[in-house]
Amino acid sequence: MTAPGALLPSFLVFVFGLFVGSFLNVVIARLPERRSIVTPRSACPRCEGPIPWYDNVPLLSFALLGGRCRSCRAPISWRYPVVEAATGGLFLLALARRGLSLDLVSALVLLAALVAVTGIDLDHQIIPDVITLPGIAVGLAWSLLTGQPRWLESLIGAVVGGGLFLLIIVASGGGMGGGDMKLGAMLGGFLGWRLLLVGIMISVLAGGVVAIVLLALRRRGRKDAVPFGPFLALGGALALLWGEGILQWYLTAFVR
């Protein structure tokens, strides 16, 4: 039986993730429109009434309000509780994998950035430089300060992540955006080149499966663009959490 004291860090990290997810909803909604993510206060997009703090508690307020604005009863997008729950869940997984350590801090920063990138790319088909360019610098600086990953691995990862997608952009004549290139470099900075390759492999496989399904269901045509950022974010998150195990399994199973 788990001791109550052992559950406290998990509970606190999960709740912290919920509130970070609430903030990420603001980032997802405002950043593509170049609005401040600090002011003004959150408001209903329909009636423009300010949302009081007690209606802005992650998950709980959505449930108590029945998914509707208190003032005008307009429906609240399901994106809000989904982003909050996803961020809380990812933070909890990061704690389980990294423990209470400096590694956990970098993992939480990366996961938060990936959630924001996913939401924005799904809504607007863009990956903002204001997330990825500082992210590249943070990943490289973190490896230099802590050695996790080693600085050279981080630097090579950033170069490989950006360079690989640059080659794809050039070869495809612009079939992939520069945002994916910078996101790849950011992942390389945080993960190092080995786990970056694991993340890219996962993202390509996931993107391919989803594309085939969409084509089969006729939800997309062959020439319709499908944002790759969410798949790259998924691959990066899985590589962060389980990449070492996946890499060892691959080397054991396929490399003799």
NUKE-631666 format. One record per residue: residue number from 1; y, x, z of N, C-alpha, C in turn. Coordinates in steps of 0.02 Angstrom, whole numbers, plus 50000, padded with zeros to 5 digits. Example, Ala and Ser with C-alpha at 12.3 -4.5 7.8 and 13.67 -1.06 7.14 Angstrom:
BEGIN
1|49716|50660|50390|49775|50615|50390|49835|50660|50390
2|49888|50642|50354|49947|50684|50357|50002|50645|50394
// end
This chain:
BEGIN
1|49940|50042|50000|50000|50000|50000|50062|50044|50000
2|50111|50028|49957|50171|50069|49951|50217|50057|50009
3|50241|50111|50040|50287|50106|50096|50354|50078|50072
4|50386|50036|50115|50451|50007|50096|50502|50061|50078
5|50501|50117|50114|50549|50170|50100|50541|50200|50031
6|50479|50199|50006|50466|50227|49939|50493|50181|49884
7|50500|50117|49899|50525|50069|49850|50601|50069|49844
8|50635|50094|49896|50708|50092|49896|50739|50129|49837
9|50718|50192|49823|50748|50226|49764|50737|50187|49699
10|50677|50159|49691|50663|50120|49630|50708|50060|49625
11|50718|50025|49680|50761|49966|49681|50833|49985|49664
12|50857|50039|49695|50926|50059|49684|50937|50082|49613
13|50890|50119|49585|50896|50143|49516|50894|50084|49467
14|50851|50035|49481|50846|49976|49438|50911|49936|49440
15|50938|49924|49499|51001|49887|49505|51058|49926|49472
16|51059|49991|49482|51109|50033|49449|51104|50025|49373
17|51042|50024|49348|51032|50015|49276|51057|49947|49252
18|51048|49895|49293|51073|49828|49274|51149|49829|49266
19|51184|49861|49312|51257|49863|49308|51280|49909|49251
20|51244|49964|49239|51260|50005|49180|51249|49964|49117
21|51196|49925|49115|51184|49882|49057|51239|49831|49047
22|51266|49804|49102|51323|49758|49097|51383|49792|49065
23|51396|49855|49085|51450|49893|49055|51435|49909|48981
24|51372|49923|48965|51355|49938|48896|51366|49877|48851
25|51359|49817|48878|51375|49757|48839|51448|49757|48818
26|51491|49779|48863|51562|49785|48846|51572|49837|48791
27|51537|49894|48798|51542|49947|48748|51519|49922|48680
28|51463|49887|48678|51435|49861|48616|51483|49812|48583
29|51515|49770|48623|51559|49719|48596|51627|49747|48574
30|51653|49796|48610|51722|49817|48598|51729|49881|48557
31|51683|49928|48565|51691|49993|48533|51697|49989|48457
32|51654|49949|48423|51661|49945|48350|51729|49916|48328
33|51760|49877|48371|51825|49847|48354|51883|49890|48379
34|51867|49949|48405|51916|49997|48430|51961|49966|48484
35|51931|49925|48526|51966|49897|48584|51949|49938|48646
36|51992|49935|48695|51980|49971|48758|51917|49942|48791
37|51876|49987|48819|51817|49965|48856|51832|49958|48930
38|51896|49968|48948|51916|49965|49019|51956|49901|49032
39|52004|49887|48991|52046|49828|48998|52050|49792|48931
40|52063|49725|48930|52069|49681|48988|52001|49663|49017
41|52002|49620|49067|51939|49597|49097|51898|49560|49046
42|51833|49556|49059|51788|49518|49015|51809|49446|49013
43|51804|49416|48953|51825|49346|48944|51776|49312|48897
44|51773|49246|48902|51731|49207|48857|51759|49212|48786
45|51719|49230|48736|51745|49236|48668|51768|49171|48638
46|51746|49114|48666|51766|49049|48639|51830|49023|48670
47|51830|49015|48736|51889|48986|48769|51937|49040|48794
48|51915|49104|48791|51956|49161|48812|51974|49160|48886
49|51938|49121|48924|51949|49120|48997|51919|49181|49030
50|51957|49214|49075|51930|49273|49109|51867|49256|49148
51|51820|49302|49148|51757|49292|49184|51763|49320|49254
52|51759|49278|49306|51764|49305|49375|51705|49348|49392
53|51712|49389|49443|51660|49437|49461|51594|49404|49476
54|51597|49344|49508|51535|49311|49528|51498|49281|49468
55|51531|49277|49410|51496|49256|49349|51478|49315|49305
56|51485|49375|49333|51472|49436|49295|51420|49480|49329
57|51380|49451|49372|51326|49488|49405|51267|49492|49357
58|51243|49552|49342|51190|49559|49291|51130|49514|49305
59|51105|49482|49253|51046|49438|49253|51057|49376|49296
60|51079|49384|49358|51084|49328|49405|51134|49276|49380
61|51193|49298|49360|51244|49250|49338|51221|49212|49276
62|51189|49246|49229|51164|49213|49169|51115|49158|49187
63|51071|49173|49234|51021|49124|49255|51053|49065|49291
64|51099|49078|49337|51131|49025|49375|51175|48980|49332
65|51206|49009|49280|51249|48971|49235|51210|48937|49179
66|51144|48948|49178|51104|48918|49124|51121|48946|49056
67|51147|49008|49054|51163|49038|48990|51224|49009|48957
68|51270|48979|48997|51330|48949|48968|51392|48968|49008
69|51450|48969|48973|51513|48983|49005|51529|48929|49056
70|51553|48949|49115|51569|48900|49167|51625|48854|49144
71|51673|48879|49107|51733|48841|49089|51722|48794|49030
72|51697|48821|48974|51692|48780|48913|51621|48762|48894
73|51573|48787|48931|51502|48774|48920|51476|48801|48853
74|51513|48848|48823|51488|48881|48763|51427|48924|48781
75|51378|48928|48737|51319|48969|48753|51337|49044|48756
76|51306|49078|48804|51314|49151|48810|51257|49184|48772
77|51274|49234|48732|51223|49268|48692|51168|49297|48736
78|51106|49291|48712|51050|49320|48748|51052|49396|48748
79|51095|49424|48705|51101|49497|48704|51121|49524|48772
80|51162|49488|48809|51188|49513|48872|51133|49524|48924
81|51092|49474|48939|51038|49488|48988|50985|49535|48960
82|50974|49535|48894|50923|49580|48866|50945|49653|48874
83|51009|49667|48859|51034|49736|48867|51031|49756|48941
84|51050|49711|48986|51048|49728|49057|50978|49742|49081
85|50931|49698|49062|50861|49706|49084|50831|49769|49053
86|50846|49781|48989|50818|49840|48955|50843|49904|48987
87|50908|49906|49004|50935|49966|49035|50905|49977|49104
88|50901|49923|49143|50870|49930|49209|50797|49953|49205
89|50760|49925|49157|50690|49944|49149|50683|50017|49126
90|50725|50038|49080|50723|50108|49057|50741|50156|49112
91|50790|50139|49153|50809|50182|49209|50751|50188|49258
92|50716|50133|49269|50659|50133|49315|50603|50177|49288
93|50590|50173|49222|50540|50215|49191|50559|50289|49196
94|50624|50303|49186|50647|50372|49191|50636|50399|49261
95|50649|50358|49312|50636|50380|49381|50562|50394|49392
96|50519|50351|49365|50447|50361|49373|50424|50425|49339
97|50455|50443|49283|50434|50502|49246|50467|50566|49272
98|50530|50562|49294|50568|50622|49312|50576|50631|49387
99|50569|50577|49426|50581|50582|49497|50655|50590|49512
100|50671|50596|49576|50741|50607|49595|50759|50680|49585
101|50786|50695|49527|50799|50765|49509|50859|50768|49462
102|50880|50829|49447|50933|50838|49397|50911|50813|49329
103|50847|50821|49314|50821|50797|49250|50832|50722|49242
104|50829|50686|49298|50839|50614|49295|50910|50597|49271
105|50959|50636|49293|51029|50623|49273|51036|50626|49198
106|51011|50680|49167|51017|50686|49094|50978|50631|49058
107|50921|50611|49087|50882|50558|49056|50920|50492|49057
108|50953|50476|49112|50991|50414|49117|51050|50413|49069
109|51083|50470|49063|51140|50475|49017|51116|50463|48945
110|51062|50495|48925|51036|50487|48858|51013|50416|48845
111|50977|50387|48892|50952|50318|48883|51009|50269|48877
112|51061|50277|48917|51119|50232|48913|51151|50238|48844
113|51158|50299|48819|51188|50309|48753|51144|50276|48699
114|51079|50281|48705|51034|50253|48655|51035|50177|48655
115|51042|50147|48714|51049|50074|48717|51113|50051|48681
116|51168|50086|48694|51232|50069|48662|51228|50077|48587
117|51199|50133|48564|51191|50145|48493|51149|50091|48460
118|51095|50071|48492|51051|50019|48464|51089|49954|48455
119|51124|49932|48508|51161|49868|48503|51214|49869|48449
120|51251|49924|48445|51305|49928|48396|51278|49932|48325
121|51225|49971|48315|51197|49978|48247|51166|49913|48223
122|51134|49876|48268|51106|49811|48249|51160|49761|48230
123|51216|49763|48266|51270|49715|48253|51314|49735|48194
124|51328|49800|48188|51380|49821|48140|51355|49873|48089
125|51293|49897|48095|51267|49948|48050|51310|50011|48050
126|51334|50029|48109|51369|50092|48118|51346|50125|48183
127|51352|50191|48185|51338|50229|48247|51401|50267|48263
128|51439|50247|48314|51505|50276|48325|51502|50350|48343
129|51547|50389|48312|51553|50460|48328|51572|50470|48401
130|51609|50422|48430|51633|50430|48498|51576|50432|48548
131|51516|50410|48528|51456|50416|48570|51418|50479|48553
132|51405|50490|48489|51359|50544|48469|51390|50614|48474
133|51453|50622|48454|51483|50689|48456|51490|50715|48527
134|51517|50676|48575|51515|50700|48644|51444|50709|48669
135|51398|50666|48645|51328|50671|48665|51296|50736|48646
136|51313|50761|48586|51288|50826|48564|51312|50881|48612
137|51377|50879|48628|51406|50929|48673|51375|50925|48742
138|51365|50864|48768|51337|50856|48835|51265|50882|48836
139|51226|50865|48785|51156|50889|48783|51152|50965|48782
140|51194|50997|48742|51193|51070|48738|51218|51101|48804
141|51271|51072|48832|51299|51099|48894|51249|51091|48952
142|51215|51034|48953|51166|51021|49006|51110|51072|49004
143|51085|51087|48944|51031|51136|48938|51055|51205|48958
144|51117|51221|48943|51144|51286|48961|51151|51293|49037
145|51169|51238|49070|51180|51240|49143|51115|51236|49182
146|51067|51197|49158|51007|51184|49197|50944|51216|49169
147|50945|51234|49104|50885|51262|49073|50833|51210|49055
148|50852|51146|49056|50806|51092|49039|50835|51048|48984
149|50813|51054|48922|50767|51105|48897|50802|51173|48893
150|50764|51224|48876|50795|51290|48870|50850|51288|48817
151|50903|51328|48828|50963|51322|48787|50948|51333|48713
152|50906|51383|48697|50890|51396|48627|50853|51337|48595
153|50807|51307|48633|50771|51249|48607|50819|51191|48594
154|50868|51183|48639|50918|51131|48631|50961|51143|48569
155|50983|51205|48561|51024|51223|48503|50986|51213|48438
156|50924|51236|48436|50883|51227|48376|50871|51153|48364
157|50861|51115|48418|50850|51043|48411|50910|51008|48380
158|50971|51026|48402|51031|50996|48375|51039|51014|48301
159|51025|51076|48283|51031|51098|48213|50978|51064|48170
160|50916|51061|48195|50863|51029|48157|50875|50955|48150
161|50895|50922|48206|50907|50850|48204|50962|50831|48155
162|51017|50869|48157|51071|50855|48110|51054|50877|48039
163|51024|50936|48033|51009|50963|47967|50958|50923|47928
164|50906|50899|47963|50854|50860|47930|50883|50796|47899
165|50924|50762|47937|50953|50700|47910|51007|50714|47858
166|51040|50771|47863|51087|50791|47811|51050|50801|47745
167|50992|50832|47747|50952|50841|47687|50931|50774|47657
168|50913|50727|47701|50893|50660|47678|50952|50625|47645
169|51011|50632|47675|51071|50601|47647|51085|50629|47577
170|51082|50695|47571|51095|50727|47506|51042|50708|47455
171|50979|50711|47475|50924|50697|47428|50923|50624|47405
172|50944|50578|47450|50942|50507|47434|51007|50482|47404
173|51057|50526|47399|51121|50505|47372|51158|50457|47417
174|51150|50465|47481|51185|50422|47529|51144|50365|47555
175|51077|50369|47546|51034|50315|47569|51030|50310|47645
176|51055|50360|47679|51057|50360|47752|51127|50381|47774
177|51152|50353|47829|51220|50366|47849|51229|50429|47890
178|51292|50452|47893|51308|50510|47934|51298|50497|48008
179|51301|50434|48029|51289|50419|48099|51219|50437|48121
180|51170|50426|48077|51101|50445|48093|51095|50521|48101
181|51131|50557|48059|51131|50630|48062|51156|50653|48131
182|51212|50625|48153|51240|50646|48217|51197|50622|48275
183|51166|50564|48269|51120|50541|48320|51060|50588|48325
184|51034|50610|48268|50979|50658|48268|50998|50722|48303
185|51060|50746|48290|51083|50807|48323|51090|50797|48399
186|51113|50737|48419|51119|50723|48490|51051|50722|48524
187|51002|50691|48492|50935|50690|48520|50907|50761|48526
188|50919|50801|48474|50895|50870|48477|50926|50909|48534
189|50990|50897|48547|51024|50932|48602|50995|50914|48669
190|50978|50851|48678|50950|50828|48743|50876|50845|48750
191|50839|50839|48696|50766|50844|48700|50738|50913|48683
192|50775|50952|48645|50746|51014|48617|50709|50998|48553
193|50695|51049|48513|50668|51036|48446|50597|51007|48447
194|50556|51026|48496|50487|51001|48495|50484|50926|48507
195|50517|50903|48560|50516|50831|48574|50557|50792|48523
196|50607|50825|48493|50644|50792|48439|50597|50773|48383
197|50553|50819|48363|50507|50805|48309|50460|50748|48327
198|50440|50745|48390|50399|50688|48413|50438|50623|48405
199|50501|50623|48426|50542|50564|48421|50552|50542|48348
200|50564|50590|48304|50574|50573|48233|50509|50544|48204
201|50452|50573|48221|50389|50547|48196|50379|50474|48218
202|50393|50460|48281|50386|50391|48306|50434|50345|48270
203|50496|50367|48260|50546|50324|48229|50528|50308|48157
204|50502|50357|48121|50482|50346|48051|50424|50297|48048
205|50374|50306|48092|50317|50260|48093|50339|50189|48111
206|50381|50182|48163|50404|50116|48183|50447|50084|48129
207|50492|50122|48100|50534|50096|48046|50493|50074|47986
208|50442|50113|47969|50399|50096|47913|50361|50031|47924
209|50334|50023|47985|50296|49962|48001|50342|49901|47998
210|50401|49906|48028|50447|49849|48028|50470|49833|47957
211|50483|49884|47916|50504|49873|47847|50450|49836|47807
212|50387|49857|47817|50332|49824|47782|50326|49751|47803
213|50333|49738|47868|50329|49669|47893|50386|49627|47864
214|50447|49654|47864|50504|49617|47838|50496|49602|47763
215|50469|49651|47726|50456|49639|47655|50402|49586|47645
216|50349|49590|47685|50295|49542|47679|50318|49471|47695
217|50363|49465|47744|50390|49399|47762|50449|49379|47719
218|50468|49422|47674|50525|49410|47629|50590|49400|47667
219|50595|49434|47723|50658|49433|47761|50706|49486|47735
220|50680|49536|47698|50720|49588|47668|50692|49603|47599
221|50736|49622|47553|50715|49646|47488|50708|49721|47488
222|50681|49748|47434|50669|49821|47431|50735|49860|47434
223|50789|49830|47410|50853|49866|47409|50897|49849|47469
224|50874|49805|47513|50914|49787|47572|50910|49842|47624
225|50967|49859|47652|50970|49912|47702|50945|49887|47770
226|50907|49928|47803|50884|49914|47871|50911|49970|47915
227|50951|49955|47967|50979|50009|48008|50924|50051|48040
228|50930|50117|48032|50879|50162|48059|50894|50184|48130
229|50958|50176|48150|50978|50199|48217|50934|50172|48274
230|50919|50106|48274|50877|50080|48328|50807|50112|48330
231|50779|50128|48272|50713|50160|48271|50718|50232|48295
232|50772|50265|48277|50782|50333|48301|50794|50334|48376
233|50830|50284|48401|50840|50277|48473|50774|50263|48509
234|50733|50220|48479|50667|50205|48509|50625|50268|48512
235|50623|50305|48456|50584|50367|48455|50610|50417|48506
236|50676|50422|48512|50705|50468|48561|50688|50449|48632
237|50691|50384|48647|50675|50361|48715|50602|50374|48732
238|50556|50360|48685|50485|50372|48698|50470|50446|48704
239|50504|50486|48663|50494|50559|48668|50520|50585|48734
240|50575|50557|48758|50602|50577|48823|50554|50562|48879
241|50525|50502|48877|50483|50479|48932|50411|50504|48929
242|50383|50506|48868|50312|50524|48861|50299|50577|48808
243|50352|50610|48785|50345|50656|48729|50297|50713|48741
244|50298|50743|48800|50253|50799|48814|50180|50777|48808
245|50164|50719|48836|50095|50694|48831|50075|50679|48759
246|50121|50649|48721|50107|50634|48650|50096|50699|48612
247|50138|50749|48626|50132|50812|48590|50065|50846|48606
248|50045|50847|48670|49982|50877|48688|49923|50841|48657
249|49927|50773|48655|49874|50734|48623|49868|50751|48549
250|49926|50757|48515|49926|50772|48444|49896|50842|48431
251|49918|50891|48470|49894|50959|48459|49819|50964|48473
252|49795|50927|48524|49724|50928|48540|49683|50893|48487
253|49709|50836|48461|49670|50796|48415|49671|50821|48343
254|49727|50851|48323|49734|50865|48251|49745|50939|48235
255|49760|50979|48284|49772|51050|48271|49716|51091|48302
256|49681|51126|48262|49624|51166|48287|49642|51239|48291
// end
